[in-house]
Amino acid sequence: MGGPNHDFRQLVSMLLAMATIFAFVIRYTRLLVGIWANLTYKAYPVAKAPKFGSQDVTVVVPTTFKTPDELVHCLKCINACSPKAILIVTANNNVPLVRELVGLNSYKNVQVLGVEKLNKRTQMIKALKQVSTEIVVFADDDVFWPEGYLTQLLAIFENPKVGAGGTRQRVRRSKSPGIWHFLGVSYLERRVFNNITTNAVDGSISTLSGRSAAYRTSILKCEKFYRNFIHDTWLGRPLNTDDDKFLTRFLYSSGWEIALQRSTVLETSLEEGPAFLHQCLRWARAHWRGNFTVMTNATYWRSIKFAWGTYVIYLGQFQTPALFVDGCLGGLLYASLQGCSSATRYWSLVAFGTWLLFTKIVKLIPHFLRYPQDIIYLPAAILFAYLHGFLNLYAVCTMTTTVWGSQNLSSLEKAKAVDESVVPLLKNTMAKATFCEPTPGKIMVGNDYFSASLAPSDWEV
């Protein structure tokens, strides 16, 4: 017969079991739904008679001109998609050099504009005021579009409620991929997985990435947008960063929907080494600043319509650092198993460890299917994912830092080359820019463009 102590222990065990189940549900429901959403999310079909074509698009490329050959490669890919116009905005001192590169590539639809001080928002507004097409696409200078990219992207605007959208993204494969390259890959793969999840479930998204995003021009081409975009601040400090956070917030607050087209994928390059850590820190600060601004100044995020996004984006952000959260879950599970046999405790903890490993791998499975050799970097990626949680804590404590940690803008405002160094720069840039993956104008064979091969007619002899 059990006495009061026995009954008390049973009550404690039951409460611990309930707390464990509740914690696991809160922690992992979003992952399970995310897997389902990514497997079932359908692409927007391209209409037989689409409302918009590439000639309805102006592409705006704000650039620091840090890597000239990358800019030329980017322009080749964009130009191959036949937009009506491409507007490049850079520092005044580098406008002549960029125009020389444009001339060497014989682009007829490219215009180069200049600003005195490099500021991405100022550069975007400078070009936006000259856009005359119904759709404007803002693109970073380190993105590489596949053939037909605009055709796929514009399909989202068949829905009149959609005001903006983007596509899936992937890190361009390095010629000599190493651990830093893989950390960038894993970061972006996880980010895309999370964005597709929330957008598929209820149309929400944490941030419509500024790497390449399309907007109905009429939404942005107004004095209200110009004024608020340029004078956006955080605790009184002007923001040069976080432009895509502002645009996302502006679209939702104006009653528009944002869509992601999954049928096409752009490639991009990320920093490597310490510069990558600076990038991660800048993104983390932008994440906190943007979400806190939405939570204090906007109302759409807590509507019934965006209930899933509220749970995943705004409440889920506090489940950090992951090392602490996973440790607490493991401790809670262990405590709830004290009344069980040693074998039950052992296998339960083994199952928990296996599950944890699965959660760290599942978002990277598409990448490992393409590049199974990268599995050797998985331990480093898991370690970095846990360390990133502490970087998140540091970011939330330093949100008032609004500079670009990975770029020195004042030095980039100077001319890249002058006098006798101009011609060598141009020759070197054109030589490097001949490497093109994806290759504009080449027909690829395969279900996934980025793992496909050249069609037999395009094989080089």
N, C-alpha and C positions, 0 to 999 in steps of 0.2 A: 504494500500500500504506500502511496506517496503522501508525504506531508506537505506543509506550506512551502518549504524550500524547493521541493520537487516541482510543485505547481508554478513557483516563481521562475525556476529555470526554464520550464516549458514555455512560459509567457515570453521570457527574454528571447528564447530561441525562435519563437514564432515572429516576434517583432523584428529580429535581425533578418530572418528570411524574407519578410515582407519588405524591409528596407533595402535588402540586396536586390530583390526583383525590381522594385521601383527605381533604384539607381541605374540598373542595367537598361531598363526601358527608356529612361530619360536620356541616357548616354548614347544608346545605339539604335533607337528607332529611326533617327535621321539617316544613319548609314544604310539600314535595310531598305528604307524607302528610296534612298539615293541609288542603290543598286537596281531596284525595280525601275526607277525613273529613267536611268541611263540606258537600260535594256529596251525600254518600250517607247521612249520619246521619238516621235516621228518628225521627219524633215518637212519643211514647208515645200509643197510641190511647185514647180515652175509652170505657170499657166501657158497655154498655147498662144494666147494673145495677152501678154503681160501688160500691166498698167505702166510699168517703168522699164526702160532699157538702159544700157550703158551710156547712151547719149543724153540721158536725163540726170547724169551724175557729174559733179565736180569733186575731185579729190584734193584735200588740203593736207600738205605735208609740212608741219613745223619741224625744223631741224636745227641742231647746233652745228652741223657739218663736222662733227667730231671724227667720223670715219667716212671719207669721201667715196671709197669704193662700195661700201655698204649702201650708201644713198643711191649711187648709180644702179646697183643691183636691184634695189627696191623700186626705183623708177621704171626699170625694164619690166618688172613683173606687173606693176600698176598699168603701164602704158599698153601692155599686151592685152589687158582687159577692156581697152577702148573707151575710157571715160571721155566725156566731152572736153573737159579741161582738167589740168593738174596745176595747182597753185603751191609753189614751194616758198616758205617763209624762213629766212635766216637772218643773221646779223648783217648790217649794212656793209661791213668790211669784207664779207665773203660773197656778196651778191655777184660781183664780176666773175669769180671763180666758178660758182654754181652755174652761171649763165654760159660760161665756156664749156662746161661739161654737158649741159643741155644741148648746146650747138653741136658738139662732137657726136652726140647720139641722134642728131637730126630730128628732135622732137618738135612738132609743130603746135602742139596743144598745151605746152608747158610755159607757165609764166613764173618768174622769180621775183619775189617781193622782199623788202628789207625792213628791219626794225633796228632802232638804236641800241636797245638793251634786250638781251635774250630773256624772254619770259614766255613760256608756252601759251599762256592765256592771251597775252597781247598778240602773239603771232597768229593764233587761231582767229581772233576777232579781225585782225588786219585782212586776212584772206576772206573770212565769212562775208564781210561787207561787199566783196566783189563777186560773190557767187550769184549766178543767175539761173541755175538749174533747180529743179524741184527737190532733188536729193543732194545732200552734201555728205561726203565720207571723210572723216578725220583719220589719218593714218600716220603712225610713227615712221621714222626713217629707217627702222630696222625690221620691217615686216616684208614678207615675200608671199605674194598671192599666187595661187595656181591659176591655170587657164580656166576661164569661165567663172571666176570668183564673183564678179559683180552680178552675173545672171542669177546665181544661186542666192546671193545676199538680198537682192531686190525682191525676191519672192515673198519675203516677210511683209512687204507693204501692200500685198493684195488684200490684207486685212486693214480696213480703214481706221481701226482703233490703234494700230501699231504706229508709234511715232518714231521709234528708233530700234536698232538691233545690231547684232554682231554675229560672229560664227565661232566655231571651235578654234583652238589655238594649239600650237605645238612648237617646241624648241627645235630649231633647225639643227640637223645632225652635224656635229663638228667633224672636221677631217681627222682629228686625233682626240676622240672623246675620252675624258678622264673623269675623276670623281667630282670636280666642280661642275662639269657639264651635266652629269647625271643629277646632281642636286638641283640644278635649274630645271631639268626635265621633270623631276618628281614634284617640284613646287608647282609648275604650271599644270601638270596633269591633274593634280589634286584640286587646283583652283577651278579648272574647267569642269571637272566632275561635280563640284559643289554648285557651280552656277547653273549647270544644266538641271540639276536636281530641283532647286527651288523654282526655276523658271518653268519647268515641266509641270510641277505640281500646282502652283497658283499664280504663275506669271511674275513672281518677284525675282529680284537679283540684287546681290550686295553691291556690285559695281559693274556697269557696262564698260568693259575694258577699253581704254583709249588707244590701244594698239591699232585697232581698226574698228570703227563704229559708224554706222550710217544713220542719218537723221533727216526727217522732213525739214527742208530749209525754212519753211514758213514758221516753224516752232521757235527757231533760234534767231531769226533775222528780225529782231525788234529791240527797241531801246531798253526794255525791262531786262532782257537777257544780257545785253552788253554791259549795262550798269552793274548788275548783281554779279556777273561772272568776273569782271575786272576788280571789283571791290570786295570780293569774298575774303573773309578773315577768320582767324581762329584766336579767340581771346584777345582781339585787337591787333593781331599780327597778320599782315597781308599774306595770302597764299599764292605761291607760284605753282606748287604741286597740287595734287588732289583735283585736277581739272575734271577727270572722269567721274569722280565722286559727285561733284557739283552737277554735272550734266545728268547723271542718273537721278539725283534728287529733284532736279528741275523738271524732268520729264514726268515722273510719277506725281509730283505736286501739281502739275498742269493737267492731270487727268489722262495722260497717254499711257499706252502699254508698251513694254519693251520685249522684244522677241529674240531668240537665239536660233540661228539656222545651223543645223548639225550636218547638213549634207556636203559641206565644204570646210576645209581646214587651212588656215594660214600658218606659215612658219615664221618664227622670230628668233632673234639671238638675245641671249642674256649675258650679263657681265660674269666674269669668272674670278676666282680668288677673293681677296678682301673686298673688292668692289661689289661682288655679289651680296656680301653681308650688308653692305651699305644700302643696296637696293632693297633687300628684305626688310631692313629697319625702316626705310622710307615708306615702303608699302604698309608695314604694320602700323606706323603712325597715322598714315592716311586712313587705314581701316578704322582705327579707334575714333579719329576726328570726325570722319564721315558718318559713322554710325551714331555717335553721340549727338552730332548736329541734327540728324534725322529724328532721333528720339526726343530732342528738346524743341525743335522748331517745326516739325512736320507732323501730320496726323495719319497719313496713308499707311504707315508701317504697322499701326495697331488696329487696322480695320479687319473685319471678318474675311474680306477677300484675300488678304495677305497673311492669314493666320499661320500658315506653314512657314512662310518667310520670317514671321515674328519669332517663331520657335527656333528656327535654325540659325538665322542671321543675327538677330538682336539679343536673344536670350542665350543661344549657343555660344556666343563669343566669350562668355564668362567661364566656360569650361576649359580653363587654361591656368597653368601649364599642364599639358597632358600627362607628364610624369607624375604629378601630384594626384590628378584625377584617377589615373589608372592604378596608382598605388593605393588610394583609398578604396577603390572597388575591390582590389585584391584582398586588402585587409578586412573589408566588410564580408566578403565571401568566406574567408578563412574563419572569421568569428562565428558566422552563421552555421558552420559545419562542425562546431565543437561537440555536438551530441551525436555525430555520425562515426562510423567506423574509420579506422586509419586508411583503409583502401578507398573508401568513398571520398575522404578528404584529398587523398593523393590524386585520384583520377579527376576529381572536380577541378583541382588546381592545374593539372595538366591540360584539361579542356579549356580552362580560362586562358592559359598561356598560348595555346594554339589559336584560340579566338583572337587574342591580341595581335598575334603575328598576321592573321588573315586581315584584320582591319588595317594594318600598315601596308599590306601588299595589294589589296583588291583594286585600289584606284590606279595602280601602276600596271595591272595585268595587260591592257592593250599595248603598252610600251614594251613589256617583256616578250609579248608575242612577236613584235617586230624585231627586237634586238635582245634575244635571250642571253647574249654574252654579257649584258649589263647586270645580270643577277649578282655578280660579284660585288657590286656597289651597294646592294640592299642593306647590309648592316650599317654602313655609313649613312644611308638615307634615313633609316629608323632612328639612329642616334641624333641626326640633325633635326628630325621632326620633334624629338623630345627637347632638344636644346632650343629650338625655335619658340617653344612655349615660354621659356625664360626671356628670350628676345622680345616676345610680345609684352611681357611684364615691364621690361625696360622701356619699350616704346610707349606704353600708356603713361609712364612716369616722365617721358620727355616729349610729349605731344606738342609743346610750344616750339620745338625745333622744326622749322618749316623749310629748311634749305634742301637742295638736292645733294645728298651725301655722296653720290657716286660721280658727280660732275662739277667741275670748276667753271661756272658760266662766264666769269669775267675773262678768263684766259681764252675761252672759246669765241669770245666776241672779237678777238684780234684776227687779222687776215691769216688764213691758213698758209699762204705762200705769197711772196712779193718778188718783183723783178725777175732775176735769173732762176729763181726756184719754182716759178709758176709752171713752166713747161715740163720739168721732171715730175712735178706733182700730177699734172694732167695725164702724162704718159703712164705713170705708175698706177694711177687710179683706173684708167681704162684697161690696163693689163690685168689687174686683180679682178675687175668687175666682169671679166669674161666667164668666170666660174658662175654657173647659174643652176641652182637646184631649189625649187622646181624650174624647169627650162621653158621659158615663154615660147609659144609657137610649136612646141613639140607635142605629139600625140602620145599619151601614156596609156598603158594597158594594165587593167587590174581594178578590183573593187575599191581600193583605197589609193588615192592618187599618190600619197607619200610613201607607199611601199610598192608602188607599181613600177613597171619597167617600160623603156621606150618601145613603141610599136616597131615592128620589123622594118617598115619604110623609113624610120628615122634612125636606124642603127648607123653608127659611124664606122666607116671602113678604115 
